[in-house]
Amino acid sequence: MTESILIGIASIFVFGVGAQWLGWRLKLPAILLLLISGILAGPVLGLVNPDILMGDLLTPFISVSVAIILFEGGLSLRFSELKNVGGVIGNLVSIGALLTWILTSVVGYHLFGFGWELAVLLGAILVVTGPTVIIPLLRQVRPAGQVGSILKWEGIVIDPIGAMLAVLVFEVILASGFSEATSLALMSIFKTIFFGTLLGLAGAALLYFPLKKHLLPDYLQNPVSLMIVVLVFTISNLLQHESGLWATTLMGVALANQKSARIHHIIEFKENIRLLLLSALFILLAARVELSSLLDNLNLNMLGFLAALIFVIRPSAVYLSTIFSSLNWKEKLFLCWMAPRGVVAASISSIFAISLVQNGYPEANQLVSIVFIVIISTVAIYGLTAPWVARKLGVAKPIPRGFLIIGAHDWAIDIAKEIQKFDIKVMIADSNWKNISNAKSQNLDTYYGNILSEFALDYINLDGLGKLLSMTPNDEVNALTAIRFGEVFGRSRVYQLSANSKNSTKQNNETTLHAGRTLFQEDMNFDRISKLYKDGKIIKSTLLTETFTFNNFKETYGKEAIPLFVINKEGSIQPFVVDNPTEPQAGDTLISLASPDADRAKKPEQTTEEKAESN
């Protein structure tokens, strides 16, 4: 028994984190791979049996995990985003949710042969979209303008609303009469809003004041915040079933929009927790699904239900919610094509199905299979097609190929100008006005100020920028800048020069160890590059061909020529780094620091076609 439990726990981590990595590597929706992995780990391979593995802890674990995920989602919501789209968001989570509920219930009633009770419950469950699927897809699609904010707000706020509707219907189903059902419904709504709001704001205050007054040491801030979230969720749920989701969401929103207490490190911690919980949740929930039940429900009625959800119900809800908005038709169309269902729908259906079967509704078991088919199908359809649809509609931001360069000295400016020739966005930042003026005079985008200021990110437009080059003469600034922007671009996409002295590297080992990737070559620090530049070396581009390879380049320009960047045929640019040296191929363009008067006689003769391409 102990061995099987250990195998189950290990499988959850391996399949869960493995699916997340594979999704990142293949640029596929991680949620889709998590669902497939869960089915493989559970009913196919038999490695994970959630009911045996967790027993009575399964349902509470799912509920608490969803609450933490919604709290983390609430931390990303800013009231400033509501300035232009608040009306649309309000309509989507009210009018749109109501229309989705009604239409889904009607279609479910006619296609699945449910009674009205279960059909209405199915409609309430499928109202939710949820941050567990929306936020990863938004990160992949990168929608421009107002669309991203609308979908993020809708996905996070609709979860507790959908949960409240589902609880409301569930309690009405179990009620004995119309008058009792009506009073239960009204009381349930009131108690959810009242207790959820009260405890959510109280939880935010309970964390806000110790943070503001510095009453918590740094190492306890994340554990205490997690403790308060779980406590708020538990108390709220004890007072009113499923009101805890509203409480934790509101707690996150309240903390996100206060200005006094710093919560950046808490947000980062919660993002890591969310990734682990999300992975575990989908593996556990998918592992509980019976393959035979899924296959039994894969029929024409199910296809008709999916078609209605995707092509009729969602577009109707979006149209009614945005009819008087300033959104253009392309933005509205993209909103129509983004409504995947997530973990809240899966968890609610699983929890309620058990209770309904025990109370004389045996067909409730079918709910779980239907909801899982909807989740898998919508995640697959929206996840695989949304990036393409966004690009075709022109609502997706371009892939961020550009560089934010720190340090506006002469050779950094020349690097920026050379990169910019290939239609790659570059912004150069410096706190020296003379340097910035020089960069401005050469038609470069600039930022004047201290890049390490807490306000810098509020003023820098990072659209199109995906990598950092920290190339100042100050090793500490380079390292600290790389650390900070590692949180923005990802640690694998921030680069810094090698330290100027070995002593500096040893003394600041703790800083440089966690900083950026080392640019160019181990000995190519600021002083060395500056000396080569003063000695007459220039920044130049060279097209590599079948007859003039990278080896030919090194023979022609000598050992003192320093390869800096390589641009492939697709226009993707990569800097040369110490930890993973690039090997340029024919057709690539090499940007280097080299002598302008190298012996061209050594260079093999190019064909007429290569000359034309080079020119």
N, C-alpha and C positions, 0 to 999 in steps of 0.2 A: 504493500500500500504506500509506504513512504517513498519507494523508488518511483512509482507511477505519478505521485504528486510532484516530486522533483522534476520528472520528465515533463509534466504538464506546465509547470512554472517556467522551466527553461525554454520550452517550445513557444510560450506566449512572448517571451522576450526576443527569441531568435526570429520567429515569424513576423512579429510586430515591427521591430526595429529594422529587420531585413527588408520588409515591404516598403518602409519609409525610405530607406537608402536606395532601393531599386527604383522607386518612383522618381526620386531626385535624379538618379543616373539616366533613366530612360525618358525623363520628362513626361511621365504619365501620372494621372491622379493617384496619389498614395492611398486614398480611401478605397478606390477600386481594387488595388492590389492587396490591401488589408482584408477586404471581404473575401477575396479569392483565397488568400492565405489562411484565413479563419476556417473556411470550408475544407480546405486541404488538411489543416491541423486537426480538425474535429471529425466530421463524419467520414472523410475519405481515409485518413491515415490512423485515426483513433488516438492521436497523441494528447489531445486536450478534451477532457470531458468536464465542462464548467460546473455541472451540478455535483459531481463527485469532488472536484478540485476545491470548490468554495462552499458548497452546501448552502446553508441559510445566509451566508455572508454575500452571496452573489448579488441579490437585489439591492441591499444597502450600499455595496461597493459601486454598483452602476450609478445609483442616485447621487452619491457623494462625488463621484468622478465627474458627472455631468455638471454638478453645481460648481466645481472648481473650474471646469472648462468655460462655463458661462461667466464666472467672475473674471477670468483672464480676458474673455471677450469684452466684457464691460470696461476693462481698463484701457481698451483701445478706442473707445468712443469719446469724441470731443464735441461739446455743444457748438463749437465754432463751425463744425461741418453742417449744422442744421440751418445755417443762414439762408442758403438758397434752395435746399432740398428738404427742409423739415416737413413741409406740407405733403410732399410725395411719400416720404417715409411714414408719416402719420396715416395717410390713406392706405398704403400697402398693408400695414399691420392692423388696420381696422376694417375699412370697406373691402379691401382686397382679401383679407383673411376670412371675412364673413362670406364673401362670394365663393371663395375656394371651398370653404366648409360645406356650403349648401350644394354646389354643383358636384363635388366629389361624393357627397352622401347620396345624391340622386342617381349618379352613374353607378356607384357601388351597389345600390339597392336593385337596380334593374339587371346588372350584369352578373352578380354573384349570388343572387337569390337569398340575400340576408333579409332578416326582418328590419324594420326601420331603426330599431334600437342599435344593432350592430353597424348598420350602414352609416348612421349619424356619428357613431364612435369612430369608425374608420375615417370619415371626413375630418373629424377633429384632430385625429392623430396625424393626418397627412397635410394639415395646415402648415406645419413647421418645416423650415428649411434647415437652418442651424449653422453656427460658426464652425462646427466640426468639419463641414464640407465646403462651406462658402469661402472661408478665409484661405484655406490651402489653394482653392481654385483661383481666387483673386490674385494670390501671389504668383500663380502660374500665368494667368492671363494678362495681368497688369493693365486693367482698364483705365482710360484717361478721363479727366474731367469729373463730373458729378456721379457717374455711374457706380464707381467703386465704393464711394461713401454710402450711396443708397443701398447697395446690396449688403454691405457690411452691417449697417444699422438694422436693416430688415432681418438679416439672418440671426443676429444676436437677440433682438427684442422679441421676435416672433416665437422663440423657443418657450419662454415662460408663459406667453399668451396661449400657445398651442397646448402646453401641458395643462393650463388652467381649464381650457375648453374640454380636454379629454377627461379630466377629473370630474368636471361638471356633468358631462354625459354619463360617465360611469356611475356616479352617485344617483342620477335620475333613473338609470336602468334598474338599479337595485331598490329604488323607492317603491312603496306599495300603492300609491295613488297619485292622481294629478295634483291635488292640492299640496301633498307632501313633497312631490317632485318640484313644484314651483318654488315653494319656500326653501327647499334644499339648494336649488340653483341660485336663487338670489343671495342666500346666506353664504354660499360657497364663494361667489364672486366677491362679495363684500369682505369676507374674512381673508381671502387671498391677497387682495389689494391692501387692506389695512395692515395685517400682520407682516406681509412681505415688505411693504414700504417702511413700516416702523422699525423692523429688525434690520433691514438693509441699511438704513441711514444710521441706526445705532451702531452697527458693526463698522461702518465707515468711520464714525466718530471715535470708536474704541481704538482703531488703528491710527487714525489721523493725529490725535493729540500726543501720544507717546513718540511718534515720529517727529512731529513738529518741535516738541520740547527736548528731543534727544534723550529720551528715557530708556531707549532700547539700544544695546550694543549692536554693531553691524551684523555679527554672526547670529543674532537671535531674531532679526527683523523678518527674514523669510519664514522661519518656523512659526513665529507668532502670527504673521499674516495668514498662513495656512490654517493655523489653529482657529483663528477668529472666523474664517470663512466656513469651516466645518461646523463650528458652534452655531453660527447664525443660521445656517441651513437646517441643522438638526432642530433647534428651538422653533423655527418657523414652521417646519414640517409637522412638529408635534402639535402646534396650535391649529394648523390647517394643512391638510394633505396637499403636497406638491407646491405649496406657496414658497418653499425654500429656493426654488429656481428664480423666482421673481426677486427674492431678497438678495441673493448673491449677485445677480445681474445688476441690480440697483446699487449695491455696495461698490461694485467695480466702477460703475459710471460716476458715482459721487467722488470716489478717490481720484479718478482720472481728471476731473474738472476742478479740483482745488489747486491752489497755486503755492501754498506755503510749505507743505511737506514733500520731500523728494521721494519718489516711488519708482525711479527708473530701474534700480536693481531688483525691486520686487517684480516688475513687469518681466524682466529677463528671466528670473527664476520661474515665474508662472508659465512662461512660454515653454521652458524645458519640461516642466511637470505636465503641461498640456500634451506635449508630444508623446510622452510615455503613457499617460492615461488614455489618450486617443488610440494608441496602438493596442493597448491591452483590451480596451472596451470592444473594439471591432473584432478582435480575434475571439474574445469570449462570446460575444453575441452571435457571430457567424458560426462558431463551433457548435452552438446549441441547435442550429437549424437542421431539420431532418431533410435529407436530400430527396427522399420519396415524396414528402409533402411539397417541396419546391417544384419537383417535376410534375406532380399532379395538377398544380395550379398554373403551369405554363401551357395555356391554351388560348383559343381565339378570344375568349372573354377577357383574359388578362391583357392580351395585346390591345384590345379595344379600350380597356381601362387606361393603359399607359398612353395610348394615342390621345384620349380625351384629356388626361392630365397635362400632357406636353403641348398639344396643338390647340386646345379649346379653353381649358380652365385657366391655366397660367396667363395666356394672352388676354383673356377676358378680364382677369383681375388687374393686370398691369394697365390695360386700356382705361378701365374705369377709374383707377387710382391716379393716372397721369393725364387725364383728359384736358385739364386746365393748367398744366404745368408748362414750364419753359423748355422742357426737354425736346430735342428734335427727334424725328422719326427713327433715326439710326440708334439713338440711345434707348428709346422705348423698345425697339425690336430686340436689342441685346438684353434688356431687362426681361423680356418674354422668354429668352433662351437661357435662363439661369435660375433654376429652382430645384436643385438636387436635395433629396431628403437625407438626413443624417442619423446620428446616434440617439437623439432624443426620441425620434419616431420609433426606432428599433427597441429602445428600453421600455417606453410606455406600452407598446403593443405586447411585449413579452410579459410585463408585470400584470397588466389588466387581463390578458388571456387566461392566466392561471386562475384568477379570482372568478372570472365569468364562467369558466368550465365548472368550477366548484359550486356555482350558484345556478346551474341548470341551463347553461348556454354552450353545449358541446361544439357548436359550429364556430365558437370564438377562437379555437385553435387555428382555424384557417386565416385569421387576422394576421398572425405572425408571419406566415409564409407570404401572404399578399404584400405586407409592408416590406419584407426583405427583398422581394422581387422588385418592388418599386424603388427601393434604395439602390440596389445593384444596377438596375436599368437606368435610373436618372443620373447616377454618378457616372456610369459609363458613357451615356449619350452626351450629357452636358460637359463632362470632364474631357472627353476626347475631341469634341467639336467646338467648344467655347473659344479656345485660342484662335482657331481658324475663322470662326464667325466674327470675333472681335476685330481681327485684321481686315477681313473683307468689308466690314461696316466702318472701318476707320476709327474705332473707339479704343484701340489698344495702343499703349505706349510702345515706342520702338524698343527693341532689346538694348539694354544699357551697355554699349560697347565703350563709352567714353571714359576719360581719365580726369580725376581731380588731382592736380599737381600742386604740391606744397613747396613753395620756394620759387620766387620770380627772378632769379639771377639769370645771367646772360645765356648760359648753355641750357638751362631749363626752358627758357623762352624759345630757344631754337628747337628743342625737342618738341615742345607744344606746337610750334608752327609746322614742323615736318609731319607730325601725326595728323594735324588738321587738314593737310593737303589730301588726305584719303577719306574725306568726309566723315571723320570720326570726331565727335564732340570733345572739346578740351576746355577745362576751366582751371585757371592758375590763381593760387591764393598766397598772400604774403601780408605781413604787418608793416612792411616798409613801403611808404607811399611812393618813393622814387622808383622802386622796382615795379610797383603796380602801374605807375604812369607809363613806364617803358613798355610793359606788356600791353596796356590799353592802346598805345600808339601803333602797335603792330596787329591790331584787330583781334585780340584774344579776349575771351570772356574772363573776367577777373572777380575776385572777392578780396576787399581790403579789410583786414582786421585780424584779430587773434583767432586762429582756427580752433584753439582749445577752449575758447569761451563757451559757456553753457548756452549762449544765444546764437552761436554761429550757425547751427543747423536750422534755425528758424528763418534765416535770411538767405541761405544758399539754395538755389534751385538745382536739385540733384537729378532732374529728369534727363535721361540719356547718359548719365554718369554711372559706371558700374565698378570702377577700380580706383584705387588711390596710389599715387606715387609720392612718397614723402622724401624730398630731396633737399632739405635745408642743411646748412653747415653744422647744426646743433644736433648731436646724436640723441639727446634726451627728448627734444621736440619731435624728432622723427619717430622714436619709439612710442611716445605718448599719443601722437597723432594716429599711428597705426593701430594702437590698442583701441582708441575711441572709434575709429571708422571701421574697425573689424566688426563692430556691432551693427553697422549700417550696411556695409557691402558684403560682409562675410570675411572670416579671417584668411581664407585662401586667396582673396582678391585685394589685399592690401600689401604694399611693397615699400621697402625703405632701403636706403643706401647702407652699405657696410659701415661699421663704426670707424671714426677717424683715427682712433688709436687703440692698441691692444689693451692698454691699461683701462681705458674707458669701458671697453667691453667687459672686462673682468669685474670692475667695480659695479657695473650696472647690469650684471648678468640676469638678475631677477626681472628687470624691465625688458631687456632685449629678447630674452627667452620667450616672452609672451607678446612680442610685437609682430611686425610684418615680416614677410618673406624677403630675403636679401636679394637686391637687384644686381643684375649684370654679372659681376664676378666678385669673389671673396675679397680681393684687394682693391676693388673699384669704389673707394670711398669718395667723399666730397673733394678732399684735397687733391687726390690723384686725378680725378676727372678734370678738375679746374686747371691743374698744371698742363694736362694734355691739350685742353682747350686753348690755353694761353700760348702753347707751343705751336699752334696753327692747325690742330685737328678741327674738323667740322662735322656737323650732323648731316648725314646724307642718306639717300635711299638707293638701293640697288636691286634690280630685278634678277632673280635667279632663274636659270634655264637649264635645259638638258646639257648644254655645252658650257655653261658657266655656273657650276654648282657652288655649294657652300665651301667645299674644300678649295675650289679655284679662288673664291673670294679671299680665303685666309692666306693662300699663297701669294695673291696679287697685292693685298694690302698689308701683309705682315702681321706679326704678333701684337703690335701696338694698336691695331684696329680692334675696336671693342663693339661686338654686336649688342644692340640695345633692345630692339623689338623685331618681331616677324609678323607680317600680315599675309594671311593665306588668300587663296583665290576667292573665297566667299566674303572677304573683307573683315574677317575676325582677326583681332590683334592681340598678341601675347608678348609680354616683356621677357627677356632672358632672365632666369633666376638661378640661384646657386643650387637649390634643393631639387630641381627637376629641369635640367637643361633641355632646351628646345633644339630639335634637329630640323632646320629649314629644308624644304623640298623644292624641286623645280616648279616654277609658277608662283612661288612666294616672293614677297618683297621684303628685303632686309633693311632696317634702319640701323645705322651704325655711327660710331664716332671714329672717323678715319681721316687719313691724310688726303687733301684735295689733289695732290700731285703725285699719287702713287704711279708706279711704272705700269702704264696701260698696255705696254707691249707684251706683258705676261698674260694679258687677258685673251682667251681664245676668241677667234673670230665668230661673231654671231651670224645666224642666218638672216635673210631679208625679213622673214616673218618676226623673228625675235627682236630685230632692230625696231620694226614698226611698233611692236607691243611695248618695248622699252620706252620709245618716244611718246 
